[in-house]
Amino acid sequence: MKYKIDVARIRENSIVLNGWVIGKSLQSEAEFQVLDGQEKSVEFKYVPVRRDDVCQIYFKKAADRDLGFDIRIPYIREKNEDRILVIRCDGKTARVKLNARIIEKQNSSAHKKSAKLKSMMNVQTFQSAVDFWRENGFKAFVLKSRHKLQGIDSDYDYPEWYALTKTTDEELDVQRKTAFDYMPKMSVVIPAYKTPERYLSAMLDSLLAQTYGNWEVCIADGSPKGEGVERVLKRYAIKDERIRYVILGENKGIAGNTNAAMEMAKGDFIVLADHDDTLAPDALFECVKVINSDPEIDVVYTDEDKLDIDGGELFEPHFKPDFNPDLLTSVNYICHLFVVNQELLTEVGGFREEYDGAQDYDFIFRCTEKARRIYHIPKALYHWRCHQNSTASNPESKLYAFEAGARAIKAHYERMGMEALSVEKGIDYGIYHTIFKINGEPLVSIIIPNKDHSADLDLCIRSIIEKSTYKNLEFVVVENNSTDPETFGYYERIQNEFGFIRVVKWEREFNYSAINNFGVAHAKGEYLLFLNNDTEIINPESIHEMLGFCQRDDVGIVGVRLLYSDDTIQHAGVVVGFGGIAGHTFIGLHKAESSYFNQAMCARNYSAVTAACMMSKKSLFEKAGGFSEDLAVAFNDIDYCMKIRSLNKLVVYAPYALFYHYESKSRGLEDTPEKVARFNQEIKKFSQKWPEILRDGDPYYNPNLTLRKSNFALRDLRKEKIGEPYELEV
């Protein structure tokens, strides 16, 4: 017998326990008993809970019976009496002592960290670690283990962080008294289906607690006869006339049930919510506040976190970027809370049944395509009820939803006039990899500055010639004051061997921007690929991947995933503000490790990418004035990205375009007083050119996340306030 109590909490004169029990086989039945301190039986309520995640881990299949439990034991905290949960399965017995002091200790941050550490010490984790070791090697295993331990010992446990940052009672009181110039009616539409009564009640209670009052709730119950929630709905409708409902008498699917709720709505904006989740008390207030800031805002979305099955603890916050169209085609990152103007809803239509499984994904695409303005509120205002260990692990349901999502993405591309060859599964179901059609076979000019290091340059060039599936290329090597005679011998040999390689000589002082601009002046291609000489192509499709994005009219720059020689990430996009000016994301993470919501493996928009490997249209390069030559060494690529974005073009990070970058991890940036002075001067120039993004924050990053690390960790509230710029010391 194995068991685990995931959640133990005292609520409303009850001890609430959530967990699971398994025996030797799926047929093993668990029995429960509760005793008091004198070993006398105590009445309790037991509800079985489906736990596919547990079944997948231990039995490698989806569950055909309930392995989880939700147990409620009458308890008065003030008496602090003992209760003993007795679990029996396969002839074995376990006894778990419970009282207020024990439960309080178990819910402390220190205990949770210890529990996480202990949870790693089991056969399944060991087997997973062995598999990772075999697939990726010992160094990668050590690195992942270190990151796991660092994660457990992170600065903040999310519930603690949330408690320190959530809206205070005083602020909520002020909100209740606030009158906006525009007080739109917010229609919260909820499809109900066999909803557990306490979950539906929790959702409705969270709406009754809203600090903004001009709302209505429209609920369509599609539950089978005898399994509906009309008793709860009627009680709440009597309590508050803003709560309205309809009993459908049949299940019309998620799309049909939601559309029925939408048809009831009389509000100015539609708010989508699920029947078993909850809203933060200031959710509607914050939405109305931003709607008042700009009459063209048609769509609003917020950050979200997860709520444990008992509703007592929050975990796994998802702090999102501002509207990120390429991330949206990689994964439905918007999800909850989603608010749409009623007029826009009328224009685009409601949910479509043919996309059931990804009906909200399709709806979000259609709304964001037509919206005049899309606004993101960087606050976790929606709590998505989900067990901490649940994985929605039924492969058939995953495949069904994945295929519906792929169809929704393809339909989006068709409406937007983008030609995609395929939308494939990314690193997991629900994460997508788009392969775009290449129109024609345009010439790509690869610009490589070089000073000596002919062996590195040869590896760089030959890896592309030999591996790349895209062949219409030319190489422009910009010779930059080399001193080794062998370098010039190499230039002669490589040009004789390949007619599409040219070497042009830069004979002035080192200036990275000027050197690349000089190279572009000799380039004949429609597309420019800026490349460092210490790189090597890994994925043969890399140039196809980059060109697929770069050919789009809305895209100006494409960057790639760069790995160090030990297969850890050197670059997966750039956040402006990291470390003061700009920095790479996910540095040091092994290529096989999971990143923040898998974003290292999602195509997405960033404010910048590195020019160590960067593709751009030559026409846009010329329009933007190329690289700024007053930034000779540092931040010239970030500055170029900013100039392209000021032309209303996107910067895209393409994770499947993959190269090694053999730059030394330990190389010091500047090691002489002269270099330090120049570096500081370039920091000053960049900050003077682009003060708004440094002051207001990178729109493709979230102000709740730290600027001091590259792993998208929560802000360390002892060192940096939410949204506060990094204090740059020059």
SEMI-561485 format. One line per 3 residues: number of its first residue (from 1); their letters; for each residue x negated, y, z of C-alpha. Coordinates in Angstrom, 3 decimals. Layout:
BEGIN
NUM	a	X,Y,Z  ...
***
This chain:
BEGIN
1	mky	0.000,0.000,0.000  -1.138,3.524,-0.836  0.659,6.716,0.161
4	kid	0.139,10.450,0.303  2.061,13.296,1.902  1.528,16.224,-0.449
7	var	3.650,18.737,1.448  4.519,18.869,5.151  6.357,21.949,6.326
10	ire	8.818,23.087,8.983  11.774,24.916,7.461  15.216,25.738,8.818
13	nsi	14.981,23.412,11.830  13.693,20.535,9.725  10.386,18.898,8.989
16	vln	10.214,18.609,5.203  7.935,15.973,3.689  7.152,15.413,-0.001
19	gwv	4.867,12.645,-1.177  4.648,9.187,-2.687  4.181,5.510,-1.824
22	igk	3.102,2.600,-4.035  2.547,-1.076,-3.450  0.724,-3.746,-5.409
25	slq	3.201,-3.512,-8.281  5.962,-1.270,-9.576  8.473,-3.689,-8.088
28	sea	7.211,-3.053,-4.552  9.813,-1.225,-2.444  8.926,1.199,0.315
31	efq	10.982,1.580,3.494  10.983,4.572,5.829  11.820,5.072,9.484
34	vld	11.443,8.077,11.770  10.774,7.759,15.516  10.497,10.297,18.303
37	gqe	7.747,10.413,20.945  9.520,7.688,22.932  9.689,5.382,19.869
40	ksv	13.438,5.906,19.489  14.927,6.153,15.998  15.721,9.609,14.644
43	efk	18.197,10.217,11.837  16.713,11.690,8.677  17.601,12.364,5.061
46	yvp	15.708,10.579,2.285  15.865,11.452,-1.429  13.853,9.436,-3.986
49	vrr	11.757,11.493,-6.419  10.407,10.508,-9.833  6.587,10.628,-9.909
52	ddv	5.340,9.806,-13.415  1.951,11.287,-12.523  1.356,8.735,-9.754
55	cqi	2.526,5.889,-11.986  0.177,6.939,-14.790  -2.819,7.117,-12.434
58	yfk	-2.250,3.767,-10.723  -0.295,1.703,-13.270  -1.229,3.389,-16.593
61	kaa	2.395,3.717,-17.687  5.500,5.859,-17.203  7.571,5.044,-14.138
64	drd	10.757,3.013,-14.409  11.564,3.640,-10.750  11.092,6.442,-8.224
67	lgf	7.775,6.366,-6.372  8.078,9.723,-4.655  10.075,10.868,-1.641
70	dir	11.641,13.991,-0.202  12.291,13.445,3.512  13.958,15.910,5.906
73	ipy	13.788,15.320,9.644  15.766,17.441,12.168  13.259,19.366,14.253
76	ire	13.138,22.399,16.532  9.738,24.060,16.265  9.863,25.661,19.716
79	kne	10.085,22.266,21.450  7.010,20.965,19.578  8.163,17.374,20.056
82	dri	6.432,14.532,18.253  7.944,12.732,15.291  6.466,9.624,13.707
85	lvi	7.079,8.701,10.082  6.846,4.939,9.609  6.180,3.684,6.068
88	rcd	6.436,-0.024,5.203  5.529,-1.602,1.875  4.195,-5.037,0.830
91	gkt	4.120,-6.205,4.444  1.918,-3.290,5.554  2.864,-0.460,7.894
94	arv	1.568,3.087,8.232  2.450,5.553,10.998  2.098,9.316,10.484
97	kln	2.335,11.543,13.547  4.029,14.912,13.031  4.589,17.972,15.188
100	ari	4.432,21.747,14.799  0.764,21.978,15.761  -0.320,19.207,13.367
103	iek	1.682,20.653,10.466  0.335,24.152,11.068  -3.215,22.782,11.012
106	qns	-2.542,20.838,7.798  -1.353,24.003,6.102  -4.484,25.989,6.969
109	sah	-6.928,26.917,4.199  -9.746,24.965,5.854  -7.664,21.805,6.029
112	kks	-6.546,22.163,2.423  -10.143,22.459,1.259  -11.035,19.359,3.264
115	akl	-8.011,17.502,1.853  -9.016,18.411,-1.699  -12.490,17.074,-1.039
118	ksm	-11.112,13.832,0.441  -8.695,13.422,-2.471  -11.720,13.227,-4.775
121	mnv	-13.027,10.221,-2.854  -10.874,7.475,-4.364  -11.209,4.696,-6.913
124	qtf	-9.351,6.595,-9.633  -11.521,9.713,-9.287  -14.618,7.511,-9.248
127	qsa	-13.536,5.738,-12.433  -12.765,9.067,-14.098  -16.210,10.346,-13.072
130	vdf	-17.899,7.227,-14.480  -16.020,7.635,-17.777  -17.081,11.302,-17.983
133	wre	-20.692,10.342,-17.204  -20.736,7.680,-19.947  -19.216,10.022,-22.515
136	ngf	-21.170,13.205,-21.726  -24.315,12.161,-19.865  -25.684,12.537,-16.342
139	kaf	-26.489,16.281,-16.551  -22.936,17.077,-17.636  -21.576,14.927,-14.797
142	vlk	-23.704,16.765,-12.209  -22.628,20.123,-13.622  -18.938,19.233,-13.550
145	srh	-19.259,17.904,-9.996  -20.911,21.132,-8.875  -18.152,23.207,-10.476
148	klq	-15.515,21.040,-8.772  -17.096,21.601,-5.370  -17.488,25.327,-6.031
151	gid	-13.818,25.461,-6.967  -12.803,23.817,-3.696  -14.925,26.306,-1.771
154	sdy	-13.637,29.300,-3.735  -13.145,32.650,-2.033  -9.350,32.449,-1.842
157	dyp	-6.708,29.812,-1.578  -3.919,31.167,-3.813  -1.188,31.272,-1.116
160	ewy	-3.571,33.330,1.027  -4.414,35.600,-1.935  -0.729,35.992,-2.844
163	alt	0.166,36.914,0.734  -2.439,39.676,0.637  -1.289,41.072,-2.726
166	ktt	2.484,40.601,-2.871  4.868,43.537,-2.650  5.388,44.522,0.981
169	dee	8.772,44.765,2.708  8.322,48.542,2.911  7.709,48.734,-0.842
172	ldv	10.757,46.560,-1.483  12.874,48.936,0.620  11.679,51.867,-1.473
175	qrk	12.571,49.983,-4.645  16.126,49.382,-3.422  16.596,53.137,-3.078
178	taf	15.052,53.989,-6.458  17.289,55.263,-9.266  15.835,55.192,-12.777
181	dym	16.857,57.578,-15.552  17.974,54.501,-17.503  19.666,51.739,-15.479
184	pkm	20.156,48.911,-17.991  22.258,45.900,-17.107  20.029,42.822,-16.946
187	svv	21.789,39.575,-17.918  20.031,36.560,-16.407  21.031,33.552,-18.519
190	ipa	20.642,30.101,-16.988  21.419,26.703,-18.558  22.351,24.237,-15.797
193	ykt	22.251,20.462,-16.112  22.537,18.053,-13.183  20.707,20.612,-11.047
196	per	19.989,19.627,-7.429  22.198,21.937,-5.383  19.437,23.287,-3.179
199	yls	17.342,24.274,-6.202  20.211,26.109,-7.867  20.998,27.814,-4.563
202	aml	17.360,28.906,-4.254  17.482,30.454,-7.732  20.727,32.296,-7.000
205	dsl	19.459,33.440,-3.593  16.352,34.877,-5.305  18.654,36.876,-7.599
208	laq	20.769,38.136,-4.720  17.517,39.346,-3.126  16.545,41.493,-6.150
211	tyg	15.707,45.101,-5.334  17.247,46.231,-8.643  21.017,45.893,-8.517
214	nwe	22.413,46.307,-12.035  22.337,42.675,-13.094  24.617,39.778,-13.849
217	vci	24.050,36.040,-13.907  25.508,33.952,-16.732  25.341,30.213,-16.094
220	adg	26.469,27.509,-18.523  26.748,24.093,-16.859  26.363,21.245,-19.332
223	spk	26.289,18.490,-16.708  28.266,15.255,-17.235  31.601,15.030,-15.448
226	geg	31.089,14.321,-11.759  27.447,15.467,-11.812  27.990,19.215,-12.233
229	ver	27.270,22.046,-9.865  30.612,23.847,-9.957  30.956,23.632,-6.167
232	vlk	27.790,25.704,-5.718  28.627,28.062,-8.580  32.100,28.741,-7.247
235	rya	30.725,29.530,-3.788  28.222,32.041,-5.164  30.731,33.577,-7.604
238	ikd	33.053,34.283,-4.673  30.148,35.769,-2.732  29.100,38.119,-5.571
241	eri	31.148,39.062,-8.637  27.930,39.577,-10.654  27.592,35.779,-10.777
244	ryv	29.643,34.236,-13.593  29.672,30.713,-14.965  31.308,28.402,-17.473
247	ilg	31.715,24.624,-17.255  30.960,23.215,-20.716  32.229,19.706,-20.021
250	enk	29.410,18.231,-22.106  25.675,18.509,-22.568  24.905,20.600,-25.643
253	gia	21.154,20.288,-25.141  18.914,23.020,-23.779  19.444,25.183,-26.862
256	gnt	23.224,24.754,-26.869  23.594,25.254,-23.134  21.395,28.381,-23.194
259	naa	23.285,29.833,-26.151  26.547,29.301,-24.251  25.091,31.298,-21.348
262	mem	23.873,34.007,-23.739  27.365,34.346,-25.245  28.658,35.302,-21.804
265	akg	26.086,38.084,-21.406  27.253,41.709,-21.450  23.929,43.275,-20.494
268	dfi	21.462,45.498,-22.318  18.618,43.015,-21.825  18.618,39.219,-21.618
271	vla	16.457,37.542,-18.966  15.681,33.847,-19.501  15.445,31.692,-16.385
274	dhd	15.559,27.983,-15.555  18.087,26.544,-13.137  15.604,25.313,-10.522
277	dtl	13.014,28.130,-10.439  12.983,31.409,-8.495  12.194,35.071,-9.150
280	apd	10.138,37.363,-6.947  12.420,39.969,-5.297  10.941,42.780,-7.398
283	alf	11.049,40.928,-10.751  13.959,42.826,-12.295  12.822,46.132,-10.769
286	ecv	9.400,45.844,-12.394  10.973,44.966,-15.762  13.338,47.956,-15.645
289	kvi	10.469,50.204,-14.548  8.460,49.449,-17.705  11.564,49.599,-19.920
292	nsd	11.996,53.162,-18.676  8.412,53.981,-19.654  9.031,53.529,-23.393
295	pei	12.366,53.283,-25.253  10.717,51.114,-27.936  9.962,48.237,-25.564
298	dvv	12.047,45.315,-26.828  10.259,42.413,-25.108  8.817,42.126,-21.609
301	ytd	6.975,39.144,-20.128  5.293,38.618,-16.773  2.720,36.425,-15.097
304	edk	3.915,33.335,-13.261  2.861,30.726,-10.757  4.159,27.342,-9.675
307	ldi	6.383,26.552,-6.716  6.097,23.228,-4.920  9.083,20.924,-4.963
310	dgg	10.144,22.049,-1.497  9.860,25.715,-2.397  7.496,26.484,0.460
313	elf	4.169,27.013,-1.293  2.929,28.717,-4.434  0.023,27.416,-6.471
316	eph	-1.666,27.517,-9.914  -1.074,31.153,-10.894  -1.124,31.915,-14.601
319	fkp	-2.454,35.422,-15.071  -2.008,36.198,-18.752  -3.415,38.697,-21.245
322	dfn	-1.387,41.411,-22.918  0.288,40.282,-26.121  -2.120,37.865,-27.780
325	pdl	-0.696,36.587,-31.081  -3.381,33.997,-31.779  -3.199,32.589,-28.255
328	lts	0.571,32.300,-28.735  0.030,30.086,-31.795  -2.367,27.955,-29.733
331	vny	-0.053,27.513,-26.726  3.191,28.981,-25.415  1.339,31.104,-22.880
334	ich	4.235,33.595,-22.490  6.804,31.129,-21.139  8.257,32.848,-17.998
337	lfv	9.513,35.489,-17.223  10.794,36.521,-20.672  13.050,39.528,-21.200
340	vnq	14.483,40.619,-24.566  16.577,43.556,-25.733  20.167,42.474,-26.501
343	ell	20.032,44.250,-29.883  16.906,42.307,-30.838  18.561,39.079,-29.684
346	tev	21.523,39.814,-31.967  19.106,40.366,-34.851  17.011,37.210,-34.439
349	ggf	19.728,34.881,-33.124  19.682,32.581,-30.120  18.045,29.224,-29.498
352	ree	17.906,26.714,-32.364  18.828,23.105,-31.661  16.403,21.775,-34.279
355	ydg	13.574,22.987,-32.021  14.849,21.311,-28.826  11.804,20.469,-26.757
358	aqd	10.195,23.755,-27.845  13.307,25.883,-28.268  11.936,28.697,-26.117
361	ydf	8.659,28.669,-28.094  10.551,29.177,-31.371  12.703,31.892,-29.775
364	ifr	9.664,33.757,-28.412  8.048,33.721,-31.869  11.137,35.179,-33.513
367	cte	11.504,37.882,-30.866  7.848,38.950,-30.844  7.744,39.057,-34.658
370	kar	10.546,41.670,-34.738  9.927,43.573,-31.489  8.963,47.216,-31.784
373	riy	6.827,46.927,-28.668  5.904,44.021,-26.389  4.975,44.769,-22.786
376	hip	3.185,42.446,-20.360  3.549,42.993,-16.593  0.430,41.594,-14.869
379	kal	2.242,40.328,-11.779  3.373,36.811,-10.861  7.094,37.596,-10.757
382	yhw	8.346,34.132,-11.702  7.915,30.989,-9.615  8.175,27.809,-11.716
385	rch	9.189,24.824,-9.599  6.801,22.000,-10.271  5.056,19.460,-8.083
388	qns	1.348,20.126,-7.611  0.409,16.750,-9.058  3.063,16.436,-11.744
391	tas	1.794,16.082,-15.303  4.969,15.469,-17.343  3.172,12.309,-18.297
394	npe	5.758,10.504,-20.393  3.947,10.222,-23.766  7.170,9.996,-25.777
397	skl	8.636,13.202,-24.323  5.277,14.917,-24.781  5.159,13.885,-28.441
400	yaf	8.738,15.026,-28.998  8.061,18.475,-27.536  4.690,18.715,-29.302
403	eag	6.190,18.031,-32.713  8.947,20.587,-32.117  6.296,23.133,-31.108
406	ara	4.225,22.434,-34.236  7.326,23.026,-36.376  7.969,26.306,-34.532
409	ika	4.398,27.481,-35.239  4.643,26.534,-38.917  7.955,28.387,-39.230
412	hye	6.318,31.435,-37.630  3.459,31.340,-40.157  5.924,31.084,-43.045
415	rmg	7.866,34.112,-41.838  4.613,36.062,-41.396  3.281,35.094,-44.830
418	mea	0.330,33.107,-43.482  -0.675,29.891,-45.221  -1.554,27.072,-42.831
421	lsv	-2.658,23.672,-44.097  -1.775,21.980,-40.815  -0.962,22.495,-37.150
424	ekg	-2.647,19.711,-35.204  -2.908,18.572,-31.589  -5.605,20.438,-29.690
427	idy	-7.237,19.096,-26.559  -3.836,18.145,-25.110  -0.169,18.026,-26.011
430	giy	1.270,21.523,-26.088  -2.056,23.015,-27.229  -2.414,23.465,-30.973
433	hti	-5.199,23.754,-33.528  -4.254,25.517,-36.755  -6.187,24.948,-39.967
436	fki	-5.547,27.785,-42.411  -5.660,27.537,-46.175  -8.677,29.216,-47.799
439	nge	-7.602,31.320,-50.769  -10.098,30.814,-53.555  -13.756,30.301,-52.687
442	plv	-15.097,33.740,-51.708  -18.813,34.291,-51.304  -19.976,34.470,-47.675
445	sii	-23.211,36.386,-47.078  -25.106,35.124,-44.019  -27.236,37.922,-42.522
448	ipn	-30.130,36.664,-40.358  -32.690,39.064,-38.831  -36.027,37.355,-38.247
451	kdh	-39.416,38.113,-36.739  -41.790,35.120,-36.903  -40.107,32.008,-35.371
454	sad	-40.040,30.380,-38.806  -39.306,26.927,-37.302  -36.168,28.262,-35.598
457	ldl	-35.100,30.022,-38.781  -35.629,26.887,-40.856  -33.477,24.806,-38.484
460	cir	-30.766,27.489,-38.611  -30.696,27.698,-42.416  -31.062,23.977,-43.153
463	sii	-28.369,22.975,-40.643  -25.866,25.089,-42.573  -27.066,23.989,-46.034
466	eks	-27.022,20.311,-45.054  -23.976,20.154,-42.751  -21.527,22.890,-43.719
469	tyk	-18.555,21.795,-45.796  -18.245,25.348,-47.135  -20.784,25.856,-49.894
472	nle	-20.286,29.266,-51.530  -22.939,30.953,-49.434  -25.904,33.259,-49.750
475	fvv	-28.534,33.919,-47.102  -30.003,37.377,-46.572  -32.969,37.081,-44.208
478	ven	-34.048,40.470,-42.894  -37.777,40.295,-42.225  -38.535,42.456,-39.197
481	nst	-42.263,43.149,-38.744  -43.509,39.571,-38.448  -47.237,39.136,-37.711
484	dpe	-47.761,35.389,-38.210  -49.068,34.654,-41.745  -47.221,31.308,-41.654
487	tfg	-43.929,33.223,-41.545  -44.553,34.783,-44.957  -45.633,31.430,-46.381
490	yye	-42.367,29.994,-45.143  -40.378,32.812,-46.772  -41.968,32.033,-50.133
493	riq	-41.305,28.298,-49.843  -37.686,28.588,-48.731  -36.815,31.104,-51.500
496	nef	-38.403,28.855,-54.124  -36.474,25.857,-52.781  -33.089,27.583,-52.609
499	gfi	-32.151,30.288,-55.073  -29.358,31.606,-52.823  -31.795,32.670,-50.103
502	rvv	-33.305,36.156,-50.284  -35.738,37.822,-47.906  -35.594,41.610,-47.604
505	kwe	-38.158,43.593,-45.612  -37.325,46.019,-42.811  -40.486,48.013,-42.180
508	ref	-39.376,50.436,-39.455  -39.141,50.086,-35.662  -36.857,47.449,-34.142
511	nys	-33.188,48.473,-34.158  -30.745,45.572,-34.233  -27.936,47.709,-35.646
514	ain	-30.052,49.271,-38.390  -31.595,45.903,-39.329  -28.161,44.321,-39.830
517	nfg	-26.847,47.344,-41.706  -29.900,47.047,-43.966  -29.112,43.376,-44.545
520	vah	-25.507,44.162,-45.458  -26.725,46.664,-48.078  -28.347,43.699,-49.864
523	akg	-25.374,41.348,-49.425  -23.125,40.454,-52.367  -20.454,38.540,-50.449
526	eyl	-16.873,39.555,-49.715  -17.386,38.217,-46.170  -20.337,38.784,-43.856
529	lfl	-21.569,36.219,-41.345  -23.979,37.787,-38.845  -26.145,35.043,-37.392
532	nnd	-29.066,34.826,-34.981  -32.077,32.830,-36.154  -31.970,30.627,-33.014
535	tei	-28.645,28.975,-33.869  -27.647,25.618,-35.362  -24.279,24.611,-36.777
538	inp	-22.557,21.720,-34.959  -19.117,21.392,-36.539  -19.461,21.106,-40.346
541	esi	-16.062,22.818,-40.706  -17.214,25.914,-38.777  -17.346,28.321,-41.709
544	hem	-13.987,27.054,-42.966  -12.596,27.685,-39.473  -13.936,31.239,-39.396
547	lgf	-12.931,32.085,-42.950  -9.389,30.781,-42.384  -8.870,33.469,-39.729
550	cqr	-10.943,36.178,-41.386  -8.955,36.030,-44.638  -5.810,37.142,-42.833
553	ddv	-4.907,40.795,-43.370  -4.438,41.382,-39.647  -7.884,40.035,-38.679
556	giv	-11.140,41.991,-38.848  -13.636,39.852,-36.931  -14.003,36.181,-36.013
559	gvr	-16.306,34.815,-33.318  -17.211,31.250,-32.423  -17.922,28.944,-29.513
562	lly	-21.648,28.865,-28.803  -23.353,26.203,-26.699  -26.713,26.139,-25.011
565	sdd	-28.918,23.146,-25.819  -27.529,21.276,-22.782  -23.961,21.512,-24.185
568	tiq	-22.830,24.178,-21.744  -21.013,27.274,-22.973  -23.066,30.331,-23.900
571	hag	-20.159,32.230,-25.496  -16.408,31.697,-25.733  -15.323,35.290,-26.259
574	vvv	-16.176,38.597,-24.594  -14.304,40.521,-21.901  -14.995,44.245,-21.829
577	gfg	-15.620,45.170,-18.192  -17.386,41.959,-17.119  -20.385,43.046,-15.073
580	gia	-19.651,46.696,-15.811  -19.726,46.879,-19.626  -19.063,43.479,-21.233
583	ght	-19.849,39.813,-20.765  -19.244,36.363,-22.202  -16.474,34.134,-20.860
586	fig	-16.932,30.670,-19.321  -20.751,30.812,-19.314  -22.292,27.588,-18.005
589	lhk	-19.148,25.497,-18.245  -19.810,22.143,-19.906  -18.086,21.742,-23.266
592	aes	-16.091,18.795,-21.883  -14.877,20.607,-18.742  -11.466,22.189,-18.449
595	syf	-11.452,25.989,-18.531  -8.799,28.381,-17.205  -5.588,27.076,-18.815
598	nqa	-7.838,25.481,-21.478  -8.582,28.877,-22.996  -12.133,27.988,-24.028
601	mca	-10.477,25.562,-26.462  -7.662,27.859,-27.636  -7.925,30.185,-30.614
604	rny	-7.090,33.574,-29.148  -7.706,37.282,-29.436  -10.393,39.051,-27.434
607	sav	-11.530,42.645,-27.421  -14.941,41.494,-28.637  -17.147,38.571,-29.593
610	taa	-20.912,38.299,-29.902  -22.721,39.027,-33.173  -25.016,36.058,-32.511
613	cmm	-22.456,34.396,-34.790  -19.748,36.728,-36.082  -17.809,36.920,-39.360
616	skk	-16.275,40.114,-40.699  -14.877,41.438,-43.976  -17.462,43.528,-45.851
619	slf	-14.779,46.077,-46.785  -13.909,46.634,-43.123  -17.566,46.731,-42.130
622	eka	-18.108,49.588,-44.543  -14.903,51.362,-43.497  -15.948,51.204,-39.831
625	ggf	-19.431,52.516,-40.631  -21.206,49.270,-39.773  -23.136,48.837,-36.544
628	sed	-23.803,52.051,-34.594  -27.535,52.720,-34.923  -27.633,54.783,-31.756
631	lav	-27.116,51.450,-29.957  -30.414,49.888,-30.986  -30.465,46.850,-28.702
634	afn	-27.452,46.406,-26.441  -23.663,46.448,-26.914  -23.831,47.220,-30.650
637	did	-21.744,44.139,-31.459  -19.207,45.027,-28.757  -19.099,48.573,-30.102
640	ycm	-18.510,47.232,-33.639  -15.619,45.093,-32.383  -14.128,48.144,-30.710
643	kir	-14.402,50.108,-33.975  -12.653,47.331,-35.900  -9.892,47.172,-33.288
646	sln	-9.436,50.940,-33.629  -8.513,50.169,-37.264  -5.641,48.033,-35.886
649	klv	-7.359,44.762,-36.772  -7.640,41.738,-34.514  -10.758,40.088,-33.137
652	vya	-10.289,36.298,-33.055  -12.197,33.675,-31.086  -12.247,30.378,-33.055
655	pya	-13.228,27.538,-30.687  -13.563,24.871,-33.382  -16.231,26.943,-35.129
658	lfy	-19.077,25.530,-33.070  -22.809,26.291,-33.023  -25.759,25.816,-30.723
661	hye	-27.434,29.027,-29.590  -30.886,28.274,-28.233  -31.234,31.578,-26.393
664	sks	-32.989,30.995,-23.067  -30.591,31.088,-20.121  -33.260,32.546,-17.879
667	rgl	-34.527,35.210,-20.257  -34.653,38.613,-18.605  -32.797,41.262,-20.544
670	edt	-35.216,44.112,-19.934  -38.617,43.696,-18.308  -40.419,47.014,-18.666
673	pek	-39.596,50.533,-17.404  -39.240,51.717,-21.003  -36.808,48.931,-21.872
676	var	-34.805,49.510,-18.691  -34.520,53.220,-19.505  -33.352,52.434,-23.059
679	fnq	-30.872,49.853,-21.779  -29.434,52.327,-19.258  -29.153,54.957,-21.964
682	eik	-27.172,52.552,-24.160  -24.866,51.710,-21.263  -24.206,55.437,-20.926
685	kfs	-23.529,55.811,-24.664  -21.125,52.874,-24.765  -19.223,54.067,-21.690
688	qkw	-18.900,57.545,-23.208  -17.610,56.144,-26.515  -15.045,53.773,-25.012
691	pei	-14.082,55.164,-21.577  -10.410,54.113,-21.733  -10.961,50.343,-21.837
694	lrd	-13.570,50.520,-19.060  -11.231,52.610,-16.928  -7.911,50.900,-17.700
697	gdp	-9.156,47.342,-18.208  -9.451,44.958,-21.139  -5.931,44.254,-22.514
700	yyn	-6.962,40.687,-23.364  -7.902,39.997,-19.741  -5.797,40.204,-16.601
703	pnl	-6.441,42.781,-13.850  -5.816,40.142,-11.158  -8.885,38.203,-12.346
706	tlr	-12.432,39.023,-11.309  -14.932,41.053,-13.318  -17.789,39.495,-11.329
709	ksn	-17.629,35.958,-12.727  -16.984,34.533,-16.172  -14.592,31.742,-15.124
712	fal	-11.341,33.753,-14.755  -11.324,33.370,-10.952  -9.058,35.464,-8.732
715	rdl	-10.396,38.851,-7.729  -12.395,38.831,-4.526  -10.280,41.292,-2.561
718	rke	-13.174,42.043,-0.225  -15.208,43.471,-3.110  -12.800,44.589,-5.837
721	kig	-9.223,45.826,-5.823  -6.721,44.597,-8.407  -7.173,46.563,-11.619
724	epy	-10.181,48.458,-10.288  -13.072,48.865,-12.782  -16.381,47.224,-11.991
727	ele	-18.579,49.744,-10.228  -21.494,50.067,-12.581  -24.864,50.878,-11.053
730	v	-27.420,52.017,-13.602
***
